[in-house]
Amino acid sequence: MSMREMLRKRRAVRNLRPEPVEEDKIAALLEAATWAPNDRLREPWHFYVIRGEAKRQYEEAAHAYLRERFPTKPHLVEESLKVLLSTPLVIVVTSDIIPGDPDSSRDNEYAAACAIHSMWLAADELGLGFVWRTRGIGLVHDDRMHRLIGAPANRKVIGTLFVGYPAEEPPATKRTGYADKTTWLLELDSESR
Ligand SMILES: Cc1cc2nc3c(=O)[nH]c(=O)nc-3n(C[C@H](O)[C@H](O)[C@H](O)COP(=O)(O)O)c2cc1C
């Protein structure tokens, strides 16, 4: 399959089977990530692999978060938690914050995003389901995740990746054609400049 076909085929797979992901496949995902482009080769990412007892602690933190966030919606809390319970592998990706240099720190986040996309494509190639979560149980915007992984203050949580074998065919998604998203600047209107 060509790279462009792979890019079109990649999907967010949210329903995963609980059986463990093999060590060599986890290593392959992490290795793929390290080849992502990154400014000045700062390699500004760090990966936290969450399984076993660490995952149980994550489940507790996520449960507490969900109960606080949705106090009147116990059904939603249980449904969200069920997704996490059936996910065998979680990888949290951080990017380095450079004190006093917000521009480079932002570039570091972009590099981490590139690394995540590389992992997403590699997962697809390995027959693994994968979704990058930031909202809800992803806990990316909640300090609990930062504390759980024990990251130093200069690492920002960028994504929580849920990985496992797919429990179902993910739904098809659509994209707007590039023509509607592109401005071709070949004939600049001199009056508008
Ligand atoms: C930065 C980022 C954050 C995302 N956060 C979530 C999330 O919190 N929960 C979720 O179910 N999917 C999340 N996704 C996955 C998108 O919802 C998904 O890519 C989108 O629905 C398009 O589906 P597709 O990737 O299968 O084409 C996120 C994707 C990105 C890039």
The ligand as a MOL file (V3000), in Angstrom:
LIG
                    3D

  0  0  0     0  0            999 V3000
M  V30 BEGIN CTAB
M  V30 COUNTS 31 33 0 0 0
M  V30 BEGIN ATOM
M  V30 1 C -5.4080 16.6030 18.8560 0
M  V30 2 C -6.4780 15.5370 18.7530 0
M  V30 3 C -7.2900 15.2730 19.8470 0
M  V30 4 C -8.2580 14.2680 19.7860 0
M  V30 5 N -8.9830 14.0080 20.9100 0
M  V30 6 C -9.9150 13.0230 20.8760 0
M  V30 7 C -10.6580 12.7070 22.0510 0
M  V30 8 O -10.4580 13.2770 23.1130 0
M  V30 9 N -11.5610 11.7180 21.9730 0
M  V30 10 C -11.7840 11.0260 20.8110 0
M  V30 11 O -12.6350 10.1390 20.7950 0
M  V30 12 N -11.0800 11.2890 19.6670 0
M  V30 13 C -10.1550 12.2730 19.6810 0
M  V30 14 N -9.4160 12.5370 18.5640 0
M  V30 15 C -9.6280 11.7480 17.3360 0
M  V30 16 C -10.5210 12.5140 16.3810 0
M  V30 17 O -11.7930 12.6740 16.9700 0
M  V30 18 C -10.6180 11.7740 15.0420 0
M  V30 19 O -9.3470 11.8130 14.4370 0
M  V30 20 C -11.6710 12.4210 14.1600 0
M  V30 21 O -12.9650 12.1150 14.6340 0
M  V30 22 C -11.5910 11.9590 12.7060 0
M  V30 23 O -11.7040 10.5620 12.6340 0
M  V30 24 P -10.6050 9.7220 11.8200 0
M  V30 25 O -9.2920 10.0110 12.4770 0
M  V30 26 O -11.0540 8.2900 11.9830 0
M  V30 27 O -10.6550 10.1690 10.3960 0
M  V30 28 C -8.4480 13.5240 18.5910 0
M  V30 29 C -7.6210 13.8010 17.4830 0
M  V30 30 C -6.6510 14.7890 17.5570 0
M  V30 31 C -5.7650 15.0530 16.3720 0
M  V30 END ATOM
M  V30 BEGIN BOND
M  V30 1 1 1 2
M  V30 2 1 2 3
M  V30 3 2 2 30
M  V30 4 2 3 4
M  V30 5 1 4 5
M  V30 6 1 4 28
M  V30 7 2 5 6
M  V30 8 1 6 7
M  V30 9 1 6 13
M  V30 10 2 7 8
M  V30 11 1 7 9
M  V30 12 1 9 10
M  V30 13 2 10 11
M  V30 14 1 10 12
M  V30 15 2 12 13
M  V30 16 1 13 14
M  V30 17 1 14 15
M  V30 18 1 14 28
M  V30 19 1 15 16
M  V30 20 1 16 17
M  V30 21 1 16 18
M  V30 22 1 18 19
M  V30 23 1 18 20
M  V30 24 1 20 21
M  V30 25 1 20 22
M  V30 26 1 22 23
M  V30 27 1 23 24
M  V30 28 2 24 25
M  V30 29 1 24 26
M  V30 30 1 24 27
M  V30 31 2 28 29
M  V30 32 1 29 30
M  V30 33 1 30 31
M  V30 END BOND
M  V30 END CTAB
M  END
